[in-house]
Amino acid sequence: HLLFPNQLQRDLEEVKELLAKATRKRLRDVLMTEKHKLELEIKNQPPPKPKDAAEEEKSSLGGYTVKINNYGWDQSDKFIKIYISLNGVQKLPAENVQVNFTERSFDLLVKNLNGKNYTMTFNNLLKPISVEGSSRKIKTDMVLVMCRKKREEKWECLTQVEKESKEKEKAAYDTSDPSEGLMNLLKKMYAEGDDEMKRTINKAWVESREKQSKGDIPMDI
């Protein structure tokens, strides 16, 4: 277990006092061994940090951490570019803006911006990126993350999860029966809509049923 330096010093002083009183050789040998052990422990203790350095480290790593959810993105033949707006980020030391890349992910950490830390993580990128070729740029009120594509090809979205979500949505409406696709779309709009949207869909549904019963609409929607 680790002891504070002042506790070790007190233990050493007590051992020295006992040594001064001890007369038996065996007891003196034990106390001498303990004395050398304590002196070595005290010698190997890390020096105390200056108060200002300790306070600076605390302020840079402590504080409230905010997860970034808003971003914009664009792409060129060679890069995926993610734009993250952060007011005043250009005033920070460059080392406070850190991005770690892997072949299919990156995470951003911005330390001590207006008393807060900011993080953003992208996992399961749609396609592999080059860690060595990727970087970040600090601009006015913005961090630009540049992911270097391993292959120069167009990305339809940023992550594998987004792609799977789009494919599921497309499959839900891409049916051979047009009326079934319309029904699925109406159900989704109804489930996700507010009260006004639900009233509108209900009204359209009733009207279509009335027209159908009169023979105006041959197709069942």
C-alpha positions, 0 to 999 in steps of 0.5 A: 500500500502507498503511504504519504511521504510525511507518514513514511518520515514519521515511521522513520523517525520512530524507528531511529528512536527505537534503534537508539534505545535497543540493546539486543543485536537481533532487535537492532538488526530488524530495526536497521533493515526497516530503517533502510527500507523506509529510507529507500521508500522515501527516496523513491517517492515522486517529488510533490508537484508545484501548486500551480502545475497541480492546479493547471492539470486539475483544471485541464482534466477536471470539469464537466464533460459534454458529448458532441452530437452535432456536426456536419460532413462533406467528402472529396475523392481523398478525404471524409471531412467532419466539421464540429462547431466549438466556440473559441476553440482556436484560443486553446493550446493545440495539445488540448485538441486531440484526435485518435484514429483507427482504421474504422473509427476516430474519437475527439477530445477537446480539453478545458474549453470554457471550463468544460471538456468535449468528446465525440466518438465515431465507431464502425466507419463505413469504409477503412481510413488511413491512420497516418494520412488522417489529421485534424485542423483547428479553425475559428470556432471549429474543429475539422477532422480529416479522415483519409480514405484508403480507397478513393471512392464515394461514401454514401454515409459515414457509418455502417450503422447508418447504411444498415438503417437506410437499407432497412427503411428502403426495404420497408417501402420497396415492395412489389405491391405499391399499395402495401408500400404506401400503407407502410409509409402512412403507418410510419408517418402516423407513428412518428407524427404529432397530433396534427399529423395523426388527425390529418392521416385519420381524415385522409383515411376516412375520406379514402374509405368513403370514396372507395365505398362509393366506387370512386377509388378502385384500388384499396389503399 
